[in-house]
Amino acid sequence: MSFKLKSIPGSIVAPQGFQSSGVFCDIKRLGTGKGSNKGRKLDLGLIVSQKPATAAGLFTTNQVCAAPVKVCIPKVKAGHAQAIVVNSGNANACTGRRGLKDADRMAGLAAGLLGLDAAKVLVASTGRIGVPLPMQNVERGIAAASQSLGHDIPHADQTAEAIMTSDSRPKQAAVEFSLGGKIVRLGGICKGAGMIQPGMSPDGKHPASQPQGLHATMLAFLTTDATVEASVLQAALNEAVALSFNRITVDGDMSTNDTVLVLANGAAGARSVTQADLKSRSSAYRVFSAALQRVCLELALMIVRDGEGVHRVVTVRIHGADSHREADAAARSIGNSALVKTSWHGGDPNWGRIIDALGYSPARVVEEKVDIGYSTPGSKKILWTLRRGQPTKTSFKAQCAAVSPKEFDLHVRLNLGAGSAVLYAADLTEEYVDFNKGDVGDPASLGG
């Protein structure tokens, strides 16, 4: 069953009862990396619900995680929050006890200025690893951000800009929909362009069912004026992230800071989405879940399309694996192969590199059963280049034409079982290497 979801402007301030702001406080100083050091650019954001909200979140499963992640996990487990303070230009990762103290200080200062309990203020950071936060600047920024809150579209724009590092553009989305006869809105912002292969979980640990990823950061913040019980909000977010942010890769690197947070304040006055709705998969739960999945996927695809140096985006579709886990492993083996990614960049339909990447993946592969083909995005009309392990008679010219667009789908059928997976991947370009190689003679060029 499909639900009517209408795209609207305003992202995080589109839902009723939310305000945001973005300010410049000079966090992006020398040494925070080429992608973060962009002169006088907004670098601290604040998102506030005017009334108490339920909260949910997912966090990096990197064993080395940043101070804000460590501070946020127990707060999110409590299920309630009312504000998020976030900085860019400095990851506050690998900063020891001082980093934890600084993350707590960010929450405490925002709480004091907003008249909230510090336990209800969540924190996030992104930028260079291993550099202590310039707390005098951060404190000045939080004070300024608390004074410039607003619910107009420019306020959302400022917040979306304030969380950027190597992003070339802000990333925002919002939808409205009907829930129990009331109009409800859900919006979000995100950032990310490099160090992208999120693999997030609610507690930052690898679930047995989730493949472990490899290692700038991706952050996403979502707001809704729906009324949703905290446990239901977490379940819906788990599902949405599994189909979006945990399905993307730019360079195969999982960040120390990856975070997705959502606040639901109930300001729309719609009926509550409860555990009973989750258990029965009622229409109320399904429409809310559909809206959350739509916004998360739109934002996740914006990250891949804005990946550092990215020219082409490829949706890798695996079918016929022994299990979903094996299908996922096969997709990531292809999507993170440097040889495959560079051939995509060159417009080379090199199925040899693809089947090679399949062969060394953890998935079971039988060479004589593998099919490989290409299509336009979402199309069922597939141009097969390999069938049952052997090249087809499809002309090289036709194969090149199939991989020449900026976006296309790669179809791989293992023909072994019912397992399937989708991965949104990117090519690997000279620009990516140039951007990330750095110059030790120029500290400002060294990324985090």
Backbone hydrogen bonds, N-H to C=O, Kabsch-Sander energy under -0.5 kcal/mol:
donor,donor_aa,acceptor,acceptor_aa,energy
5,L,3,F,-0.8
6,K,4,K,-0.5
6,K,176,E,-2.5
7,S,5,L,-0.5
8,I,174,A,-2.1
13,V,10,G,-2.6
14,A,11,S,-1.5
18,F,15,P,-0.9
19,Q,48,V,-2.7
20,S,150,G,-2.4
21,S,46,L,-1.8
23,V,44,L,-2.6
25,C,23,V,-0.5
29,R,27,I,-2.4
32,T,29,R,-1.6
36,S,33,G,-0.9
37,N,33,G,-2.2
38,K,36,S,-1.4
41,K,39,G,-2.0
43,D,23,V,-2.6
44,L,23,V,-1.6
45,G,86,V,-3.1
46,L,21,S,-2.1
47,I,84,I,-2.5
48,V,19,Q,-3.1
49,S,82,Q,-3.0
50,Q,17,G,-3.1
53,A,81,A,-1.1
54,T,264,A,-2.5
55,A,79,G,-1.8
56,A,262,V,-1.8
58,L,260,V,-2.1
59,F,201,S,-3.1
60,T,258,D,-2.1
65,C,63,Q,-0.8
66,A,256,T,-2.4
67,A,92,N,-2.1
70,K,66,A,-1.8
71,V,67,A,-2.3
72,C,68,P,-2.2
73,I,69,V,-2.1
75,K,71,V,-0.7
76,V,72,C,-2.8
77,K,73,I,-2.0
78,A,74,P,-1.0
78,A,75,K,-0.5
79,G,76,V,-1.5
80,H,75,K,-0.6
81,A,53,A,-1.9
82,Q,120,K,-3.4
83,A,120,K,-1.5
84,I,47,I,-2.5
85,V,122,L,-2.7
86,V,45,G,-2.4
87,N,124,A,-1.8
88,S,43,D,-2.2
89,G,126,T,-0.8
90,N,126,T,-1.7
91,A,128,R,-2.1
92,N,128,R,-0.5
98,R,95,T,-0.5
99,G,95,T,-1.6
100,L,96,G,-1.6
101,K,97,R,-2.4
102,D,98,R,-2.7
103,A,99,G,-2.4
104,D,100,L,-2.4
105,R,101,K,-2.2
106,M,102,D,-2.3
107,A,103,A,-1.8
108,G,104,D,-2.8
109,L,105,R,-2.8
110,A,106,M,-2.1
111,A,107,A,-2.5
112,G,108,G,-2.4
113,L,109,L,-2.1
114,L,110,A,-1.9
115,G,111,A,-1.1
116,L,111,A,-2.7
120,K,117,D,-2.4
121,V,118,A,-1.6
122,L,83,A,-2.9
122,L,120,K,-0.5
124,A,85,V,-1.8
126,T,87,N,-1.1
126,T,90,N,-0.7
128,R,89,G,-0.6
130,G,93,A,-2.3
131,V,128,R,-0.6
135,M,133,L,-1.8
137,N,134,P,-0.9
138,V,134,P,-2.0
139,E,135,M,-3.1
140,R,136,Q,-1.9
141,G,137,N,-2.4
142,I,138,V,-2.6
143,A,139,E,-2.0
144,A,140,R,-2.1
145,A,141,G,-3.0
146,S,142,I,-2.2
147,Q,143,A,-0.9
147,Q,144,A,-0.5
148,S,144,A,-0.7
148,S,145,A,-0.7
150,G,20,S,-1.6
155,H,152,D,-1.3
156,A,152,D,-1.2
157,D,153,I,-2.4
158,Q,154,P,-2.2
159,T,155,H,-1.9
160,A,156,A,-2.7
161,E,157,D,-1.9
162,A,158,Q,-2.2
163,I,159,T,-1.1
164,M,161,E,-1.5
171,K,190,C,-0.6
173,A,188,G,-2.1
175,V,186,L,-2.7
176,E,6,K,-2.0
177,F,184,V,-2.6
179,L,182,K,-2.9
182,K,179,L,-1.3
184,V,177,F,-3.3
184,V,182,K,-0.5
186,L,175,V,-2.5
187,G,223,T,-2.6
188,G,173,A,-3.0
189,I,221,F,-2.1
190,C,171,K,-1.7
191,K,219,L,-2.3
193,A,194,G,-0.6
197,Q,195,M,-0.6
201,S,59,F,-2.2
204,G,201,S,-0.8
210,Q,207,P,-1.5
215,H,252,G,-0.7
219,L,191,K,-1.6
220,A,259,T,-2.0
221,F,189,I,-2.5
222,L,261,L,-2.9
223,T,187,G,-2.6
224,T,263,L,-1.8
225,D,185,R,-1.6
228,V,226,A,-0.7
229,E,273,V,-2.3
233,L,229,E,-2.8
234,Q,230,A,-2.3
235,A,231,S,-1.9
236,A,232,V,-2.6
237,L,233,L,-2.3
238,N,234,Q,-2.7
239,E,235,A,-2.0
240,A,236,A,-2.4
241,V,237,L,-2.9
242,A,238,N,-1.9
243,L,239,E,-1.0
244,S,241,V,-1.1
246,N,241,V,-2.6
247,R,244,S,-2.2
248,I,245,F,-1.0
249,T,424,Y,-2.2
250,V,196,I,-2.8
251,D,196,I,-1.1
252,G,196,I,-1.1
253,D,215,H,-0.6
254,M,215,H,-1.9
254,M,252,G,-0.5
259,T,218,M,-1.6
260,V,58,L,-2.4
261,L,220,A,-2.3
262,V,56,A,-2.3
263,L,222,L,-2.0
264,A,54,T,-2.4
265,N,224,T,-2.1
266,G,226,A,-1.8
268,A,225,D,-2.4
269,G,266,G,-1.7
273,V,227,T,-2.7
274,T,272,S,-0.7
278,L,274,T,-2.2
279,K,275,Q,-2.9
280,S,276,A,-2.2
281,R,277,D,-1.1
282,S,277,D,-1.9
286,R,282,S,-2.6
287,V,283,S,-2.5
288,F,284,A,-1.8
289,S,285,Y,-2.9
290,A,286,R,-2.4
291,A,287,V,-2.0
292,L,288,F,-2.4
293,Q,289,S,-2.7
294,R,290,A,-2.3
295,V,291,A,-2.3
296,C,292,L,-2.4
297,L,293,Q,-2.5
298,E,294,R,-2.4
299,L,295,V,-2.3
300,A,296,C,-2.6
301,L,297,L,-2.5
302,M,298,E,-1.5
303,I,299,L,-1.5
304,V,300,A,-1.6
305,R,301,L,-2.6
306,D,302,M,-1.4
307,G,304,V,-1.6
308,E,193,A,-2.3
310,V,307,G,-2.2
313,V,406,K,-2.6
314,V,425,A,-2.3
315,T,408,F,-1.9
316,V,314,V,-0.8
316,V,423,L,-3.2
317,R,315,T,-0.6
317,R,410,L,-3.2
318,I,316,V,-0.6
318,I,421,A,-2.7
319,H,412,V,-2.6
321,A,419,G,-2.6
327,A,323,S,-2.2
328,D,324,H,-2.8
329,A,325,R,-2.2
330,A,326,E,-2.3
331,A,327,A,-2.4
332,R,328,D,-2.5
333,S,329,A,-2.0
334,I,330,A,-1.8
335,G,331,A,-3.1
336,N,332,R,-1.7
337,S,334,I,-1.3
341,K,337,S,-2.9
342,T,338,A,-2.2
343,S,339,L,-1.7
344,W,340,V,-2.1
345,H,341,K,-1.9
346,G,342,T,-1.9
347,G,343,S,-0.5
347,G,344,W,-1.2
348,D,343,S,-3.0
350,N,348,D,-2.3
351,W,349,P,-1.5
353,R,350,N,-0.7
354,I,350,N,-1.1
355,I,351,W,-2.7
356,D,352,G,-1.7
357,A,353,R,-2.2
358,L,354,I,-2.1
359,G,355,I,-2.1
360,Y,356,D,-1.5
361,S,358,L,-1.2
367,E,365,V,-0.6
369,K,366,V,-2.6
370,V,366,V,-0.6
370,V,367,E,-1.2
371,D,413,R,-2.4
372,I,386,L,-2.2
373,G,411,H,-2.5
374,Y,383,L,-2.1
375,S,409,D,-1.8
379,S,376,T,-2.3
382,I,380,K,-1.0
383,L,374,Y,-3.4
384,W,382,I,-0.8
385,T,372,I,-2.7
386,L,372,I,-1.9
387,R,390,Q,-3.0
389,G,370,V,-2.9
390,Q,387,R,-1.7
392,T,385,T,-1.8
399,Q,395,S,-2.1
400,C,396,F,-2.5
401,A,397,K,-2.0
402,A,398,A,-1.6
403,V,399,Q,-1.1
404,S,401,A,-0.8
408,F,313,V,-1.5
409,D,375,S,-2.7
410,L,315,T,-2.9
411,H,373,G,-3.1
411,H,409,D,-0.5
412,V,317,R,-2.8
413,R,371,D,-2.3
414,L,319,H,-2.9
414,L,412,V,-0.5
416,L,320,G,-2.9
417,G,320,G,-1.2
419,G,321,A,-2.9
421,A,318,I,-1.9
423,L,316,V,-2.0
424,Y,247,R,-3.3
425,A,314,V,-3.0
425,A,423,L,-0.8
427,D,312,R,-1.8
428,L,341,K,-1.2
433,V,429,T,-1.6
434,D,430,E,-2.7
435,F,431,E,-2.4
436,N,432,Y,-2.0
437,K,433,V,-1.8
438,G,434,D,-0.5
442,D,439,D,-2.7
445,S,442,D,-2.6
446,L,443,P,-1.5
447,G,445,S,-0.6
